[in-house]
Amino acid sequence: MAEWMQMWKSVSSRQLAAALNITTPTWQPEYFDRYLRSRENYGQKWNYVKQNALRAGLIKEDEEWLYSGSILDLMW
């Protein structure tokens, strides 16, 4: 998996740099490769991401954030 991620980051970084006329690196040197292992884990991650705008001070209540997306049923 690490080799695939490294290849993807390399290719996408070069393509983004060319398209946006920027210099690389585009990506952080490391990455977190985590699988969602259960319905509970998915819900925890969803809630964590949903709170990002609130933690950043962009909103006062999470209902205010218009770009929260929607949770998908992964049918575990």
Backbone bond lengths (Angstrom), bond angles and torsions (degrees), N, CA, C in turn:
res aa  C-N    CA-C-N  psi(-1)  N-CA   C-N-CA  omega(-1)  CA-C   N-CA-C  phi
1 M - - - 1.451 - - 1.526 110.70 -
2 A 1.324 117.61 -39.24 1.463 120.52 -177.96 1.523 111.17 -61.70
3 E 1.329 117.07 -38.86 1.461 120.15 179.68 1.533 110.69 -65.67
4 W 1.327 116.19 -40.44 1.462 120.24 179.27 1.528 110.07 -63.54
5 M 1.334 116.41 -43.42 1.461 120.22 -179.40 1.525 110.22 -64.96
6 Q 1.317 117.11 -41.94 1.460 120.84 179.04 1.531 110.49 -61.57
7 M 1.330 116.92 -42.89 1.460 121.10 179.10 1.534 110.23 -64.08
8 W 1.333 116.58 -45.51 1.461 120.62 -178.98 1.518 110.45 -61.78
9 K 1.336 117.32 -44.10 1.460 120.57 179.49 1.527 111.32 -63.21
10 S 1.328 117.07 -39.32 1.455 121.39 -179.22 1.530 111.55 -66.06
11 V 1.318 116.10 -49.77 1.472 120.71 -178.98 1.523 110.87 -64.58
12 S 1.324 116.83 -48.01 1.469 119.33 -177.50 1.526 110.93 -66.48
13 S 1.327 117.61 -34.51 1.459 120.85 178.67 1.525 111.22 -63.83
14 R 1.329 116.77 -44.35 1.472 120.09 178.13 1.523 111.55 -64.66
15 Q 1.326 116.91 -41.50 1.467 120.26 -179.85 1.533 111.20 -66.97
16 L 1.312 117.29 -41.81 1.466 120.10 177.70 1.519 111.42 -64.95
17 A 1.318 116.47 -42.00 1.465 120.32 179.90 1.524 110.64 -61.39
18 A 1.324 116.78 -42.33 1.466 120.45 179.57 1.528 110.97 -67.94
19 A 1.323 117.09 -43.43 1.466 121.07 -176.90 1.519 112.33 -69.48
20 L 1.327 117.10 -35.91 1.463 120.95 -175.35 1.523 113.56 -102.44
21 N 1.333 115.41 0.66 1.459 121.64 -178.96 1.534 111.25 54.15
22 I 1.319 115.16 51.31 1.460 122.20 178.29 1.525 108.79 -123.04
23 T 1.315 115.90 168.41 1.453 119.43 177.12 1.523 109.76 -97.43
24 T 1.308 115.79 150.70 1.458 120.23 176.40 1.522 108.04 -83.12
25 P 1.294 122.71 161.15 1.457 125.98 10.36 1.530 112.63 -86.07
26 T 1.292 115.03 145.69 1.456 122.40 177.82 1.524 109.99 -90.66
27 W 1.311 116.03 -35.69 1.456 122.19 -173.38 1.520 111.47 -102.38
28 Q 1.320 115.36 156.64 1.458 120.92 173.04 1.528 108.66 -66.60
29 P 1.340 117.58 153.03 1.457 119.95 -176.84 1.536 113.66 -62.10
30 E 1.292 118.75 -32.74 1.466 122.18 -179.17 1.524 109.85 -114.50
31 Y 1.300 116.02 168.80 1.461 121.06 176.95 1.522 108.61 -146.52
32 F 1.303 115.99 161.28 1.450 121.24 175.70 1.513 108.38 -108.83
33 D 1.295 115.35 118.77 1.454 121.88 179.68 1.525 107.29 -103.80
34 R 1.298 116.45 96.37 1.459 120.78 -176.75 1.524 109.85 -122.28
35 Y 1.305 114.94 138.75 1.456 120.67 175.67 1.524 108.56 -100.78
36 L 1.288 115.75 147.54 1.457 120.44 173.98 1.514 106.37 -83.35
37 R 1.297 116.44 113.87 1.458 121.33 -168.92 1.525 114.02 -92.33
38 S 1.312 117.40 -17.60 1.463 119.46 -177.10 1.521 109.46 -159.77
39 R 1.309 114.79 169.43 1.463 120.60 176.67 1.530 110.58 -60.45
40 E 1.335 116.52 -39.74 1.465 120.35 179.97 1.525 110.64 -65.45
41 N 1.331 116.60 -42.63 1.451 121.35 179.94 1.526 110.18 -62.68
42 Y 1.329 117.28 -42.52 1.463 122.19 177.77 1.524 109.95 -60.18
43 G 1.313 116.73 -45.41 1.462 121.07 179.14 1.521 112.39 -62.73
44 Q 1.330 116.31 -39.92 1.465 120.11 177.67 1.523 111.02 -62.79
45 K 1.328 116.84 -44.75 1.469 120.87 -179.44 1.526 110.11 -66.01
46 W 1.321 116.51 -40.60 1.465 120.72 178.91 1.524 109.93 -60.27
47 N 1.320 117.13 -46.60 1.465 120.59 -179.47 1.523 111.47 -64.69
48 Y 1.336 116.73 -38.91 1.462 120.41 178.22 1.532 110.35 -60.64
49 V 1.312 117.39 -48.95 1.470 121.47 -179.01 1.528 110.21 -65.50
50 K 1.314 116.31 -39.49 1.468 120.96 -179.61 1.530 111.15 -60.68
51 Q 1.315 117.43 -30.61 1.463 122.15 -178.20 1.534 113.29 -83.71
52 N 1.329 118.87 -7.76 1.468 121.38 -176.11 1.528 113.24 -55.78
53 A 1.311 117.97 -46.72 1.468 121.13 -179.05 1.521 110.95 -63.82
54 L 1.317 115.89 -36.88 1.462 120.80 178.07 1.536 110.28 -67.03
55 R 1.332 117.04 -46.31 1.468 121.07 179.01 1.528 111.70 -63.23
56 A 1.329 116.43 -33.12 1.465 120.45 -179.80 1.530 112.24 -78.64
57 G 1.328 117.56 -7.01 1.455 121.13 178.91 1.522 113.43 80.48
58 L 1.325 117.02 16.54 1.465 120.16 179.92 1.524 112.22 -79.06
59 I 1.324 115.93 -22.65 1.466 122.23 179.97 1.522 108.39 -140.53
60 K 1.329 115.98 165.74 1.468 120.49 177.11 1.526 111.70 -100.55
61 E 1.318 117.29 -25.00 1.470 123.19 177.46 1.522 108.02 -139.31
62 D 1.359 117.48 142.48 1.461 118.47 -174.87 1.525 113.85 -62.92
63 E 1.314 118.79 -22.02 1.466 120.57 178.17 1.535 112.07 -66.44
64 E 1.343 116.83 -19.29 1.460 121.29 -178.75 1.533 112.21 -73.69
65 W 1.331 117.46 -23.00 1.466 121.25 -174.58 1.518 109.91 -77.10
66 L 1.338 116.69 115.80 1.461 121.63 -174.71 1.526 112.96 -81.05
67 Y 1.321 117.97 -10.84 1.468 121.25 -172.15 1.524 112.69 -111.41
68 S 1.306 117.00 30.76 1.467 120.53 -174.35 1.524 113.14 -75.79
69 G 1.314 119.06 -16.69 1.464 120.42 -179.75 1.507 111.02 77.80
70 S 1.332 115.20 -157.43 1.449 119.74 179.12 1.520 109.12 -145.30
71 I 1.303 114.75 149.41 1.460 121.08 179.54 1.522 108.78 -82.49
72 L 1.316 116.57 139.41 1.453 121.13 -179.66 1.521 110.06 -105.53
73 D 1.316 116.48 144.67 1.448 121.20 175.58 1.524 107.93 -81.91
74 L 1.331 116.94 112.49 1.459 121.06 -177.97 1.520 112.19 -88.37
75 M 1.313 117.47 2.87 1.465 124.14 173.98 1.524 112.46 53.76
76 W 1.333 116.28 57.63 1.462 119.19 174.89 1.493 109.80 -76.33
